[in-house]
């Protein structure tokens, strides 16, 4: 299985959340892979740079070096547009960043690890787990 980490899960890891760190370690030791979606990379990197959190930047760089690197492709952008349009039509929109994360996971078959499952459950076909 390939787990895609949402920014809130990475934040919990940085704050030393023992449960999240344990679940991450168990996932890796169990032969699973981890990916950082490009939008999550942007969100986390932006926050760390803005806060001048240099120690955390080093930790984040190490986390990213141990993660798979899978970029967005046209299928992700197309799926994101479809998700956005459908949620808008249903009167249940979510933020663009979350739509892009969801589309990235759906297209690539990744399981999203998030503490915002209620929000992401609106997206059909998205596999979600909450390590919190």
Backbone as XML, in Angstrom:
<?xml version="1.0"?>
<chain id="A" units="angstrom">
  <residue number="1" name="UNK">
    <atom name="N" x="0.849" y="-1.173" z="0.000"/>
    <atom name="CA" x="0.000" y="0.000" z="0.000"/>
    <atom name="C" x="0.895" y="1.237" z="0.000"/>
  </residue>
  <residue number="2" name="UNK">
    <atom name="N" x="0.414" y="2.277" z="-0.621"/>
    <atom name="CA" x="1.132" y="3.553" z="-0.613"/>
    <atom name="C" x="0.255" y="4.569" z="0.105"/>
  </residue>
  <residue number="3" name="UNK">
    <atom name="N" x="0.803" y="5.120" z="1.180"/>
    <atom name="CA" x="0.114" y="6.122" z="1.982"/>
    <atom name="C" x="0.571" y="7.518" z="1.570"/>
  </residue>
  <residue number="4" name="UNK">
    <atom name="N" x="-0.381" y="8.395" z="1.319"/>
    <atom name="CA" x="-0.105" y="9.803" z="1.024"/>
    <atom name="C" x="-0.404" y="10.597" z="2.291"/>
  </residue>
  <residue number="5" name="UNK">
    <atom name="N" x="0.586" y="11.292" z="2.803"/>
    <atom name="CA" x="0.421" y="12.028" z="4.051"/>
    <atom name="C" x="-0.163" y="13.412" z="3.807"/>
  </residue>
  <residue number="6" name="UNK">
    <atom name="N" x="-1.211" y="13.730" z="4.541"/>
    <atom name="CA" x="-1.790" y="15.072" z="4.510"/>
    <atom name="C" x="-0.948" y="15.968" z="5.413"/>
  </residue>
  <residue number="7" name="UNK">
    <atom name="N" x="-1.039" y="17.258" z="5.211"/>
    <atom name="CA" x="-0.218" y="18.199" z="5.980"/>
    <atom name="C" x="-0.511" y="18.134" z="7.476"/>
  </residue>
  <residue number="8" name="UNK">
    <atom name="N" x="-1.754" y="17.839" z="7.861"/>
    <atom name="CA" x="-2.037" y="17.790" z="9.298"/>
    <atom name="C" x="-1.339" y="16.605" z="9.957"/>
  </residue>
  <residue number="9" name="UNK">
    <atom name="N" x="-1.152" y="15.516" z="9.247"/>
    <atom name="CA" x="-0.434" y="14.361" z="9.791"/>
    <atom name="C" x="1.045" y="14.700" z="9.953"/>
  </residue>
  <residue number="10" name="UNK">
    <atom name="N" x="1.622" y="15.373" z="8.987"/>
    <atom name="CA" x="3.022" y="15.789" z="9.090"/>
    <atom name="C" x="3.186" y="16.747" z="10.259"/>
  </residue>
  <residue number="11" name="UNK">
    <atom name="N" x="2.240" y="17.640" z="10.441"/>
    <atom name="CA" x="2.278" y="18.572" z="11.569"/>
    <atom name="C" x="2.280" y="17.823" z="12.899"/>
  </residue>
  <residue number="12" name="UNK">
    <atom name="N" x="1.427" y="16.808" z="13.012"/>
    <atom name="CA" x="1.406" y="15.998" z="14.241"/>
    <atom name="C" x="2.750" y="15.304" z="14.461"/>
  </residue>
  <residue number="13" name="UNK">
    <atom name="N" x="3.360" y="14.826" z="13.381"/>
    <atom name="CA" x="4.664" y="14.176" z="13.502"/>
    <atom name="C" x="5.691" y="15.157" z="14.053"/>
  </residue>
  <residue number="14" name="UNK">
    <atom name="N" x="5.690" y="16.381" z="13.519"/>
    <atom name="CA" x="6.645" y="17.391" z="13.966"/>
    <atom name="C" x="6.429" y="17.777" z="15.422"/>
  </residue>
  <residue number="15" name="UNK">
    <atom name="N" x="5.190" y="17.698" z="15.862"/>
    <atom name="CA" x="4.872" y="18.042" z="17.253"/>
    <atom name="C" x="5.153" y="16.895" z="18.209"/>
  </residue>
  <residue number="16" name="UNK">
    <atom name="N" x="5.653" y="15.778" z="17.659"/>
    <atom name="CA" x="6.039" y="14.654" z="18.499"/>
    <atom name="C" x="4.913" y="13.720" z="18.881"/>
  </residue>
  <residue number="17" name="UNK">
    <atom name="N" x="3.820" y="13.720" z="18.133"/>
    <atom name="CA" x="2.695" y="12.845" z="18.437"/>
    <atom name="C" x="3.148" y="11.389" z="18.341"/>
  </residue>
  <residue number="18" name="UNK">
    <atom name="N" x="3.196" y="10.703" z="19.486"/>
    <atom name="CA" x="3.715" y="9.335" z="19.557"/>
    <atom name="C" x="2.878" y="8.362" z="18.730"/>
  </residue>
  <residue number="19" name="UNK">
    <atom name="N" x="1.560" y="8.529" z="18.729"/>
    <atom name="CA" x="0.689" y="7.625" z="17.969"/>
    <atom name="C" x="0.948" y="7.733" z="16.468"/>
  </residue>
  <residue number="20" name="UNK">
    <atom name="N" x="1.075" y="8.949" z="15.989"/>
    <atom name="CA" x="1.318" y="9.164" z="14.557"/>
    <atom name="C" x="2.682" y="8.595" z="14.175"/>
  </residue>
  <residue number="21" name="UNK">
    <atom name="N" x="3.691" y="8.879" z="14.989"/>
    <atom name="CA" x="5.031" y="8.366" z="14.692"/>
    <atom name="C" x="5.046" y="6.835" z="14.693"/>
  </residue>
  <residue number="22" name="UNK">
    <atom name="N" x="4.326" y="6.236" z="15.612"/>
    <atom name="CA" x="4.241" y="4.780" z="15.676"/>
    <atom name="C" x="3.569" y="4.226" z="14.428"/>
  </residue>
  <residue number="23" name="UNK">
    <atom name="N" x="2.453" y="4.809" z="14.037"/>
    <atom name="CA" x="1.723" y="4.335" z="12.846"/>
    <atom name="C" x="2.587" y="4.488" z="11.589"/>
  </residue>
  <residue number="24" name="UNK">
    <atom name="N" x="3.324" y="5.592" z="11.513"/>
    <atom name="CA" x="4.230" y="5.813" z="10.379"/>
    <atom name="C" x="5.290" y="4.718" z="10.348"/>
  </residue>
  <residue number="25" name="UNK">
    <atom name="N" x="5.926" y="4.480" z="11.483"/>
    <atom name="CA" x="6.971" y="3.462" z="11.564"/>
    <atom name="C" x="6.411" y="2.076" z="11.216"/>
  </residue>
  <residue number="26" name="UNK">
    <atom name="N" x="5.230" y="1.760" z="11.739"/>
    <atom name="CA" x="4.598" y="0.472" z="11.440"/>
    <atom name="C" x="4.298" y="0.335" z="9.949"/>
  </residue>
  <residue number="27" name="UNK">
    <atom name="N" x="3.867" y="1.411" z="9.337"/>
    <atom name="CA" x="3.571" y="1.379" z="7.903"/>
    <atom name="C" x="4.837" y="1.067" z="7.100"/>
  </residue>
  <residue number="28" name="UNK">
    <atom name="N" x="5.923" y="1.746" z="7.427"/>
    <atom name="CA" x="7.182" y="1.545" z="6.716"/>
    <atom name="C" x="7.724" y="0.138" z="6.971"/>
  </residue>
  <residue number="29" name="UNK">
    <atom name="N" x="7.733" y="-0.272" z="8.242"/>
    <atom name="CA" x="8.241" y="-1.599" z="8.585"/>
    <atom name="C" x="7.370" y="-2.707" z="8.000"/>
  </residue>
  <residue number="30" name="UNK">
    <atom name="N" x="6.108" y="-2.403" z="7.740"/>
    <atom name="CA" x="5.200" y="-3.371" z="7.141"/>
    <atom name="C" x="5.335" y="-3.475" z="5.631"/>
  </residue>
  <residue number="31" name="UNK">
    <atom name="N" x="6.299" y="-2.774" z="5.063"/>
    <atom name="CA" x="6.539" y="-2.864" z="3.628"/>
    <atom name="C" x="5.738" y="-1.889" z="2.793"/>
  </residue>
  <residue number="32" name="UNK">
    <atom name="N" x="5.080" y="-0.960" z="3.439"/>
    <atom name="CA" x="4.307" y="0.055" z="2.716"/>
    <atom name="C" x="5.211" y="1.226" z="2.348"/>
  </residue>
  <residue number="33" name="UNK">
    <atom name="N" x="4.778" y="1.995" z="1.389"/>
    <atom name="CA" x="5.502" y="3.200" z="0.984"/>
    <atom name="C" x="4.707" y="4.431" z="1.391"/>
  </residue>
  <residue number="34" name="UNK">
    <atom name="N" x="5.410" y="5.556" z="1.428"/>
    <atom name="CA" x="4.804" y="6.840" z="1.765"/>
    <atom name="C" x="5.144" y="7.830" z="0.668"/>
  </residue>
  <residue number="35" name="UNK">
    <atom name="N" x="4.186" y="8.668" z="0.360"/>
    <atom name="CA" x="4.386" y="9.735" z="-0.611"/>
    <atom name="C" x="3.888" y="11.035" z="0.016"/>
  </residue>
  <residue number="36" name="UNK">
    <atom name="N" x="4.545" y="12.125" z="-0.334"/>
    <atom name="CA" x="4.107" y="13.458" z="0.077"/>
    <atom name="C" x="3.514" y="14.112" z="-1.175"/>
  </residue>
  <residue number="37" name="UNK">
    <atom name="N" x="2.192" y="14.293" z="-1.225"/>
    <atom name="CA" x="1.612" y="14.943" z="-2.402"/>
    <atom name="C" x="2.241" y="16.321" z="-2.635"/>
  </residue>
  <residue number="38" name="UNK">
    <atom name="N" x="2.462" y="16.697" z="-3.881"/>
    <atom name="CA" x="3.088" y="17.999" z="-4.154"/>
    <atom name="C" x="2.399" y="19.181" z="-3.469"/>
  </residue>
  <residue number="39" name="UNK">
    <atom name="N" x="1.086" y="19.173" z="-3.377"/>
    <atom name="CA" x="0.379" y="20.268" z="-2.708"/>
    <atom name="C" x="0.699" y="20.263" z="-1.214"/>
  </residue>
  <residue number="40" name="UNK">
    <atom name="N" x="0.794" y="19.091" z="-0.613"/>
    <atom name="CA" x="1.161" y="18.987" z="0.806"/>
    <atom name="C" x="2.588" y="19.489" z="0.998"/>
  </residue>
  <residue number="41" name="UNK">
    <atom name="N" x="3.477" y="19.110" z="0.082"/>
    <atom name="CA" x="4.850" y="19.615" z="0.159"/>
    <atom name="C" x="4.843" y="21.139" z="0.197"/>
  </residue>
  <residue number="42" name="UNK">
    <atom name="N" x="4.087" y="21.727" z="-0.702"/>
    <atom name="CA" x="3.975" y="23.189" z="-0.760"/>
    <atom name="C" x="3.429" y="23.762" z="0.545"/>
  </residue>
  <residue number="43" name="UNK">
    <atom name="N" x="2.341" y="23.188" z="1.061"/>
    <atom name="CA" x="1.726" y="23.704" z="2.280"/>
    <atom name="C" x="2.688" y="23.648" z="3.462"/>
  </residue>
  <residue number="44" name="UNK">
    <atom name="N" x="3.351" y="22.516" z="3.610"/>
    <atom name="CA" x="4.262" y="22.345" z="4.746"/>
    <atom name="C" x="5.487" y="23.232" z="4.584"/>
  </residue>
  <residue number="45" name="UNK">
    <atom name="N" x="6.100" y="23.199" z="3.421"/>
    <atom name="CA" x="7.305" y="24.008" z="3.170"/>
    <atom name="C" x="7.008" y="25.489" z="3.374"/>
  </residue>
  <residue number="46" name="UNK">
    <atom name="N" x="5.884" y="25.947" z="2.865"/>
    <atom name="CA" x="5.490" y="27.355" z="3.018"/>
    <atom name="C" x="5.381" y="27.733" z="4.491"/>
  </residue>
  <residue number="47" name="UNK">
    <atom name="N" x="4.720" y="26.898" z="5.262"/>
    <atom name="CA" x="4.548" y="27.182" z="6.685"/>
    <atom name="C" x="5.859" y="27.188" z="7.441"/>
  </residue>
  <residue number="48" name="UNK">
    <atom name="N" x="6.726" y="26.258" z="7.132"/>
    <atom name="CA" x="8.009" y="26.188" z="7.824"/>
    <atom name="C" x="8.906" y="27.367" z="7.457"/>
  </residue>
  <residue number="49" name="UNK">
    <atom name="N" x="8.900" y="27.742" z="6.185"/>
    <atom name="CA" x="9.694" y="28.897" z="5.757"/>
    <atom name="C" x="9.162" y="30.188" z="6.366"/>
  </residue>
  <residue number="50" name="UNK">
    <atom name="N" x="7.853" y="30.350" z="6.356"/>
    <atom name="CA" x="7.253" y="31.571" z="6.908"/>
    <atom name="C" x="7.549" y="31.696" z="8.403"/>
  </residue>
  <residue number="51" name="UNK">
    <atom name="N" x="7.565" y="30.560" z="9.094"/>
    <atom name="CA" x="7.836" y="30.566" z="10.521"/>
    <atom name="C" x="9.308" y="30.495" z="10.872"/>
  </residue>
  <residue number="52" name="UNK">
    <atom name="N" x="10.145" y="30.442" z="9.830"/>
    <atom name="CA" x="11.595" y="30.333" z="10.021"/>
    <atom name="C" x="11.951" y="29.171" z="10.952"/>
  </residue>
  <residue number="53" name="UNK">
    <atom name="N" x="11.309" y="28.057" z="10.696"/>
    <atom name="CA" x="11.492" y="26.865" z="11.524"/>
    <atom name="C" x="12.548" y="25.961" z="10.875"/>
  </residue>
  <residue number="54" name="UNK">
    <atom name="N" x="13.804" y="26.388" z="10.987"/>
    <atom name="CA" x="14.896" y="25.718" z="10.284"/>
    <atom name="C" x="15.080" y="24.262" z="10.714"/>
  </residue>
  <residue number="55" name="UNK">
    <atom name="N" x="14.924" y="23.968" z="11.995"/>
    <atom name="CA" x="15.058" y="22.587" z="12.464"/>
    <atom name="C" x="13.983" y="21.712" z="11.820"/>
  </residue>
  <residue number="56" name="UNK">
    <atom name="N" x="12.780" y="22.233" z="11.755"/>
    <atom name="CA" x="11.683" y="21.490" z="11.141"/>
    <atom name="C" x="11.903" y="21.323" z="9.637"/>
  </residue>
  <residue number="57" name="UNK">
    <atom name="N" x="12.515" y="22.334" z="8.999"/>
    <atom name="CA" x="12.822" y="22.218" z="7.569"/>
    <atom name="C" x="13.764" y="21.046" z="7.311"/>
  </residue>
  <residue number="58" name="UNK">
    <atom name="N" x="14.734" y="20.856" z="8.201"/>
    <atom name="CA" x="15.657" y="19.726" z="8.074"/>
    <atom name="C" x="14.894" y="18.414" z="8.260"/>
  </residue>
  <residue number="59" name="UNK">
    <atom name="N" x="14.019" y="18.346" z="9.258"/>
    <atom name="CA" x="13.197" y="17.148" z="9.491"/>
    <atom name="C" x="12.317" y="16.860" z="8.284"/>
  </residue>
  <residue number="60" name="UNK">
    <atom name="N" x="11.721" y="17.916" z="7.736"/>
    <atom name="CA" x="10.843" y="17.738" z="6.582"/>
    <atom name="C" x="11.629" y="17.248" z="5.372"/>
  </residue>
  <residue number="61" name="UNK">
    <atom name="N" x="12.816" y="17.785" z="5.182"/>
    <atom name="CA" x="13.664" y="17.347" z="4.077"/>
    <atom name="C" x="13.994" y="15.861" z="4.220"/>
  </residue>
  <residue number="62" name="UNK">
    <atom name="N" x="14.301" y="15.415" z="5.434"/>
    <atom name="CA" x="14.586" y="13.997" z="5.673"/>
    <atom name="C" x="13.359" y="13.135" z="5.381"/>
  </residue>
  <residue number="63" name="UNK">
    <atom name="N" x="12.188" y="13.592" z="5.823"/>
    <atom name="CA" x="10.951" y="12.861" z="5.557"/>
    <atom name="C" x="10.723" y="12.735" z="4.050"/>
  </residue>
  <residue number="64" name="UNK">
    <atom name="N" x="10.928" y="13.829" z="3.331"/>
    <atom name="CA" x="10.714" y="13.823" z="1.877"/>
    <atom name="C" x="11.725" y="12.928" z="1.158"/>
  </residue>
  <residue number="65" name="UNK">
    <atom name="N" x="12.958" y="12.880" z="1.652"/>
    <atom name="CA" x="13.971" y="12.024" z="1.026"/>
    <atom name="C" x="13.620" y="10.550" z="1.163"/>
  </residue>
  <residue number="66" name="UNK">
    <atom name="N" x="12.877" y="10.210" z="2.215"/>
    <atom name="CA" x="12.478" y="8.820" z="2.434"/>
    <atom name="C" x="11.127" y="8.494" z="1.808"/>
  </residue>
  <residue number="67" name="UNK">
    <atom name="N" x="10.514" y="9.459" z="1.167"/>
    <atom name="CA" x="9.195" y="9.264" z="0.549"/>
    <atom name="C" x="9.343" y="9.081" z="-0.955"/>
  </residue>
  <residue number="68" name="UNK">
    <atom name="N" x="8.348" y="8.426" z="-1.535"/>
    <atom name="CA" x="8.300" y="8.319" z="-2.990"/>
    <atom name="C" x="8.071" y="9.701" z="-3.582"/>
  </residue>
  <residue number="69" name="UNK">
    <atom name="N" x="8.544" y="9.885" z="-4.797"/>
    <atom name="CA" x="8.332" y="11.155" z="-5.484"/>
    <atom name="C" x="7.481" y="10.886" z="-6.717"/>
  </residue>
  <residue number="70" name="UNK">
    <atom name="N" x="6.206" y="11.254" z="-6.627"/>
    <atom name="CA" x="5.284" y="11.071" z="-7.743"/>
    <atom name="C" x="4.665" y="12.436" z="-8.047"/>
  </residue>
  <residue number="71" name="UNK">
    <atom name="N" x="4.974" y="12.976" z="-9.220"/>
    <atom name="CA" x="4.472" y="14.301" z="-9.596"/>
    <atom name="C" x="3.039" y="14.243" z="-10.095"/>
  </residue>
  <residue number="72" name="UNK">
    <atom name="N" x="2.455" y="15.422" z="-10.184"/>
    <atom name="CA" x="1.138" y="15.555" z="-10.813"/>
    <atom name="C" x="1.300" y="15.312" z="-12.304"/>
  </residue>
  <residue number="73" name="UNK">
    <atom name="N" x="0.273" y="14.765" z="-12.913"/>
    <atom name="CA" x="0.234" y="14.691" z="-14.363"/>
    <atom name="C" x="-1.136" y="15.201" z="-14.814"/>
  </residue>
  <residue number="74" name="UNK">
    <atom name="N" x="-1.372" y="15.192" z="-16.104"/>
    <atom name="CA" x="-2.612" y="15.753" z="-16.640"/>
    <atom name="C" x="-3.843" y="15.023" z="-16.106"/>
  </residue>
  <residue number="75" name="UNK">
    <atom name="N" x="-3.736" y="13.718" z="-15.854"/>
    <atom name="CA" x="-4.877" y="12.972" z="-15.319"/>
    <atom name="C" x="-5.295" y="13.491" z="-13.945"/>
  </residue>
  <residue number="76" name="UNK">
    <atom name="N" x="-4.315" y="13.886" z="-13.134"/>
    <atom name="CA" x="-4.633" y="14.435" z="-11.812"/>
    <atom name="C" x="-5.384" y="15.753" z="-11.962"/>
  </residue>
  <residue number="77" name="UNK">
    <atom name="N" x="-4.891" y="16.611" z="-12.841"/>
    <atom name="CA" x="-5.555" y="17.906" z="-13.040"/>
    <atom name="C" x="-6.983" y="17.711" z="-13.570"/>
  </residue>
  <residue number="78" name="UNK">
    <atom name="N" x="-7.150" y="16.778" z="-14.494"/>
    <atom name="CA" x="-8.487" y="16.514" z="-15.036"/>
    <atom name="C" x="-9.418" y="15.970" z="-13.948"/>
  </residue>
  <residue number="79" name="UNK">
    <atom name="N" x="-8.920" y="15.042" z="-13.160"/>
    <atom name="CA" x="-9.749" y="14.472" z="-12.087"/>
    <atom name="C" x="-10.084" y="15.549" z="-11.068"/>
  </residue>
  <residue number="80" name="UNK">
    <atom name="N" x="-9.152" y="16.425" z="-10.766"/>
    <atom name="CA" x="-9.416" y="17.512" z="-9.820"/>
    <atom name="C" x="-10.538" y="18.411" z="-10.325"/>
  </residue>
  <residue number="81" name="UNK">
    <atom name="N" x="-10.523" y="18.719" z="-11.600"/>
    <atom name="CA" x="-11.582" y="19.553" z="-12.177"/>
    <atom name="C" x="-12.929" y="18.848" z="-12.066"/>
  </residue>
  <residue number="82" name="UNK">
    <atom name="N" x="-12.955" y="17.548" z="-12.311"/>
    <atom name="CA" x="-14.201" y="16.782" z="-12.198"/>
    <atom name="C" x="-14.715" y="16.762" z="-10.757"/>
  </residue>
  <residue number="83" name="UNK">
    <atom name="N" x="-13.807" y="16.525" z="-9.809"/>
    <atom name="CA" x="-14.191" y="16.506" z="-8.391"/>
    <atom name="C" x="-14.744" y="17.865" z="-7.984"/>
  </residue>
  <residue number="84" name="UNK">
    <atom name="N" x="-14.047" y="18.916" z="-8.360"/>
    <atom name="CA" x="-14.466" y="20.269" z="-7.995"/>
    <atom name="C" x="-15.844" y="20.585" z="-8.555"/>
  </residue>
  <residue number="85" name="UNK">
    <atom name="N" x="-16.048" y="20.279" z="-9.827"/>
    <atom name="CA" x="-17.332" y="20.563" z="-10.460"/>
    <atom name="C" x="-18.459" y="19.788" z="-9.787"/>
  </residue>
  <residue number="86" name="UNK">
    <atom name="N" x="-18.232" y="18.515" z="-9.503"/>
    <atom name="CA" x="-19.257" y="17.684" z="-8.874"/>
    <atom name="C" x="-19.604" y="18.201" z="-7.474"/>
  </residue>
  <residue number="87" name="UNK">
    <atom name="N" x="-18.586" y="18.499" z="-6.687"/>
    <atom name="CA" x="-18.847" y="18.997" z="-5.332"/>
    <atom name="C" x="-19.548" y="20.352" z="-5.354"/>
  </residue>
  <residue number="88" name="UNK">
    <atom name="N" x="-19.192" y="21.178" z="-6.321"/>
    <atom name="CA" x="-19.862" y="22.470" z="-6.475"/>
    <atom name="C" x="-21.341" y="22.269" z="-6.817"/>
  </residue>
  <residue number="89" name="UNK">
    <atom name="N" x="-21.598" y="21.359" z="-7.752"/>
    <atom name="CA" x="-22.983" y="21.074" z="-8.149"/>
    <atom name="C" x="-23.797" y="20.520" z="-6.983"/>
  </residue>
  <residue number="90" name="UNK">
    <atom name="N" x="-23.147" y="19.777" z="-6.107"/>
    <atom name="CA" x="-23.819" y="19.190" z="-4.950"/>
    <atom name="C" x="-23.954" y="20.184" z="-3.793"/>
  </residue>
  <residue number="91" name="UNK">
    <atom name="N" x="-23.347" y="21.354" z="-3.953"/>
    <atom name="CA" x="-23.369" y="22.349" z="-2.878"/>
    <atom name="C" x="-22.496" y="21.948" z="-1.695"/>
  </residue>
  <residue number="92" name="UNK">
    <atom name="N" x="-21.452" y="21.144" z="-1.974"/>
    <atom name="CA" x="-20.561" y="20.657" z="-0.913"/>
    <atom name="C" x="-19.099" y="20.887" z="-1.268"/>
  </residue>
  <residue number="93" name="UNK">
    <atom name="N" x="-18.731" y="22.098" z="-1.692"/>
    <atom name="CA" x="-17.352" y="22.326" z="-2.145"/>
    <atom name="C" x="-16.342" y="22.207" z="-0.998"/>
  </residue>
  <residue number="94" name="UNK">
    <atom name="N" x="-15.112" y="21.903" z="-1.387"/>
    <atom name="CA" x="-13.992" y="21.930" z="-0.452"/>
    <atom name="C" x="-12.883" y="22.768" z="-1.074"/>
  </residue>
  <residue number="95" name="UNK">
    <atom name="N" x="-11.874" y="23.090" z="-0.288"/>
    <atom name="CA" x="-10.783" y="23.950" z="-0.755"/>
    <atom name="C" x="-10.046" y="23.318" z="-1.938"/>
  </residue>
  <residue number="96" name="UNK">
    <atom name="N" x="-9.541" y="24.182" z="-2.819"/>
    <atom name="CA" x="-8.823" y="23.701" z="-3.999"/>
    <atom name="C" x="-7.642" y="22.809" z="-3.629"/>
  </residue>
  <residue number="97" name="UNK">
    <atom name="N" x="-6.888" y="23.182" z="-2.599"/>
    <atom name="CA" x="-5.736" y="22.360" z="-2.213"/>
    <atom name="C" x="-6.187" y="20.948" z="-1.857"/>
  </residue>
  <residue number="98" name="UNK">
    <atom name="N" x="-7.285" y="20.824" z="-1.137"/>
    <atom name="CA" x="-7.784" y="19.504" z="-0.754"/>
    <atom name="C" x="-8.306" y="18.727" z="-1.957"/>
  </residue>
  <residue number="99" name="UNK">
    <atom name="N" x="-8.896" y="19.421" z="-2.912"/>
    <atom name="CA" x="-9.344" y="18.765" z="-4.143"/>
    <atom name="C" x="-8.140" y="18.206" z="-4.896"/>
  </residue>
  <residue number="100" name="UNK">
    <atom name="N" x="-7.071" y="18.982" z="-4.969"/>
    <atom name="CA" x="-5.869" y="18.519" z="-5.667"/>
    <atom name="C" x="-5.228" y="17.330" z="-4.955"/>
  </residue>
  <residue number="101" name="UNK">
    <atom name="N" x="-5.200" y="17.358" z="-3.635"/>
    <atom name="CA" x="-4.664" y="16.228" z="-2.864"/>
    <atom name="C" x="-5.513" y="14.985" z="-3.114"/>
  </residue>
  <residue number="102" name="UNK">
    <atom name="N" x="-6.825" y="15.153" z="-3.066"/>
    <atom name="CA" x="-7.739" y="14.030" z="-3.277"/>
    <atom name="C" x="-7.577" y="13.453" z="-4.684"/>
  </residue>
  <residue number="103" name="UNK">
    <atom name="N" x="-7.542" y="14.303" z="-5.682"/>
    <atom name="CA" x="-7.393" y="13.845" z="-7.062"/>
    <atom name="C" x="-6.080" y="13.100" z="-7.258"/>
  </residue>
  <residue number="104" name="UNK">
    <atom name="N" x="-5.027" y="13.616" z="-6.678"/>
    <atom name="CA" x="-3.707" y="12.982" z="-6.742"/>
    <atom name="C" x="-3.774" y="11.559" z="-6.190"/>
  </residue>
  <residue number="105" name="UNK">
    <atom name="N" x="-4.446" y="11.408" z="-5.066"/>
    <atom name="CA" x="-4.564" y="10.087" z="-4.439"/>
    <atom name="C" x="-5.467" y="9.150" z="-5.245"/>
  </residue>
  <residue number="106" name="UNK">
    <atom name="N" x="-6.584" y="9.652" z="-5.719"/>
    <atom name="CA" x="-7.518" y="8.813" z="-6.485"/>
    <atom name="C" x="-6.848" y="8.308" z="-7.770"/>
  </residue>
  <residue number="107" name="UNK">
    <atom name="N" x="-6.248" y="9.208" z="-8.515"/>
    <atom name="CA" x="-5.632" y="8.838" z="-9.795"/>
    <atom name="C" x="-4.503" y="7.822" z="-9.601"/>
  </residue>
  <residue number="108" name="UNK">
    <atom name="N" x="-3.722" y="7.991" z="-8.550"/>
    <atom name="CA" x="-2.562" y="7.125" z="-8.334"/>
    <atom name="C" x="-2.854" y="5.910" z="-7.456"/>
  </residue>
  <residue number="109" name="UNK">
    <atom name="N" x="-4.070" y="5.816" z="-6.918"/>
    <atom name="CA" x="-4.422" y="4.679" z="-6.080"/>
    <atom name="C" x="-3.821" y="4.735" z="-4.689"/>
  </residue>
  <residue number="110" name="UNK">
    <atom name="N" x="-3.478" y="5.930" z="-4.220"/>
    <atom name="CA" x="-2.887" y="6.097" z="-2.897"/>
    <atom name="C" x="-3.977" y="6.192" z="-1.833"/>
  </residue>
  <residue number="111" name="UNK">
    <atom name="N" x="-3.639" y="5.810" z="-0.617"/>
    <atom name="CA" x="-4.528" y="5.967" z="0.528"/>
    <atom name="C" x="-4.108" y="7.227" z="1.273"/>
  </residue>
  <residue number="112" name="UNK">
    <atom name="N" x="-5.034" y="8.158" z="1.420"/>
    <atom name="CA" x="-4.739" y="9.414" z="2.090"/>
    <atom name="C" x="-4.797" y="9.232" z="3.600"/>
  </residue>
  <residue number="113" name="UNK">
    <atom name="N" x="-3.721" y="9.628" z="4.272"/>
    <atom name="CA" x="-3.671" y="9.618" z="5.728"/>
    <atom name="C" x="-3.947" y="11.048" z="6.184"/>
  </residue>
  <residue number="114" name="UNK">
    <atom name="N" x="-5.069" y="11.243" z="6.867"/>
    <atom name="CA" x="-5.483" y="12.584" z="7.259"/>
    <atom name="C" x="-6.272" y="12.552" z="8.553"/>
  </residue>
  <residue number="115" name="UNK">
    <atom name="N" x="-6.250" y="13.653" z="9.249"/>
    <atom name="CA" x="-7.112" y="13.818" z="10.416"/>
    <atom name="C" x="-8.329" y="14.657" z="10.028"/>
  </residue>
  <residue number="116" name="UNK">
    <atom name="N" x="-8.556" y="14.791" z="8.742"/>
    <atom name="CA" x="-9.671" y="15.568" z="8.214"/>
    <atom name="C" x="-10.551" y="14.671" z="7.344"/>
  </residue>
  <residue number="117" name="UNK">
    <atom name="N" x="-10.798" y="13.459" z="7.833"/>
    <atom name="CA" x="-11.553" y="12.487" z="7.047"/>
    <atom name="C" x="-12.945" y="12.998" z="6.700"/>
  </residue>
  <residue number="118" name="UNK">
    <atom name="N" x="-13.600" y="13.664" z="7.633"/>
    <atom name="CA" x="-14.958" y="14.154" z="7.392"/>
    <atom name="C" x="-15.002" y="15.059" z="6.161"/>
  </residue>
  <residue number="119" name="UNK">
    <atom name="N" x="-13.975" y="15.850" z="5.992"/>
    <atom name="CA" x="-13.885" y="16.767" z="4.864"/>
    <atom name="C" x="-13.663" y="15.991" z="3.548"/>
  </residue>
  <residue number="120" name="UNK">
    <atom name="N" x="-12.720" y="15.049" z="3.575"/>
    <atom name="CA" x="-12.347" y="14.313" z="2.367"/>
    <atom name="C" x="-13.354" y="13.242" z="1.981"/>
  </residue>
  <residue number="121" name="UNK">
    <atom name="N" x="-14.220" y="12.836" z="2.893"/>
    <atom name="CA" x="-15.202" y="11.793" z="2.583"/>
    <atom name="C" x="-16.164" y="12.205" z="1.480"/>
  </residue>
  <residue number="122" name="UNK">
    <atom name="N" x="-16.188" y="13.454" z="1.140"/>
    <atom name="CA" x="-17.056" y="13.941" z="0.067"/>
    <atom name="C" x="-16.584" y="13.477" z="-1.309"/>
  </residue>
  <residue number="123" name="UNK">
    <atom name="N" x="-15.335" y="13.018" z="-1.398"/>
    <atom name="CA" x="-14.733" y="12.666" z="-2.685"/>
    <atom name="C" x="-14.904" y="11.172" z="-2.951"/>
  </residue>
  <residue number="124" name="UNK">
    <atom name="N" x="-15.680" y="10.859" z="-3.975"/>
    <atom name="CA" x="-15.909" y="9.464" z="-4.354"/>
    <atom name="C" x="-14.610" y="8.802" z="-4.797"/>
  </residue>
  <residue number="125" name="UNK">
    <atom name="N" x="-14.417" y="7.575" z="-4.352"/>
    <atom name="CA" x="-13.260" y="6.792" z="-4.770"/>
    <atom name="C" x="-11.983" y="7.055" z="-4.005"/>
  </residue>
  <residue number="126" name="UNK">
    <atom name="N" x="-12.013" y="7.970" z="-3.063"/>
    <atom name="CA" x="-10.815" y="8.295" z="-2.276"/>
    <atom name="C" x="-10.731" y="7.374" z="-1.064"/>
  </residue>
  <residue number="127" name="UNK">
    <atom name="N" x="-9.612" y="6.665" z="-0.940"/>
    <atom name="CA" x="-9.367" y="5.815" z="0.220"/>
    <atom name="C" x="-8.722" y="6.676" z="1.308"/>
  </residue>
  <residue number="128" name="UNK">
    <atom name="N" x="-9.298" y="6.603" z="2.508"/>
    <atom name="CA" x="-8.851" y="7.453" z="3.615"/>
    <atom name="C" x="-8.614" y="6.612" z="4.856"/>
  </residue>
  <residue number="129" name="UNK">
    <atom name="N" x="-7.533" y="6.936" z="5.583"/>
    <atom name="CA" x="-7.316" y="6.400" z="6.918"/>
    <atom name="C" x="-6.932" y="7.564" z="7.822"/>
  </residue>
  <residue number="130" name="UNK">
    <atom name="N" x="-7.237" y="7.394" z="9.093"/>
    <atom name="CA" x="-6.882" y="8.408" z="10.084"/>
    <atom name="C" x="-6.003" y="7.752" z="11.120"/>
  </residue>
  <residue number="131" name="UNK">
    <atom name="N" x="-4.767" y="8.175" z="11.203"/>
    <atom name="CA" x="-3.827" y="7.609" z="12.175"/>
    <atom name="C" x="-3.934" y="8.288" z="13.534"/>
  </residue>
  <residue number="132" name="UNK">
    <atom name="N" x="-4.808" y="9.238" z="13.666"/>
    <atom name="CA" x="-4.928" y="9.994" z="14.921"/>
    <atom name="C" x="-5.895" y="9.312" z="15.853"/>
  </residue>
</chain>
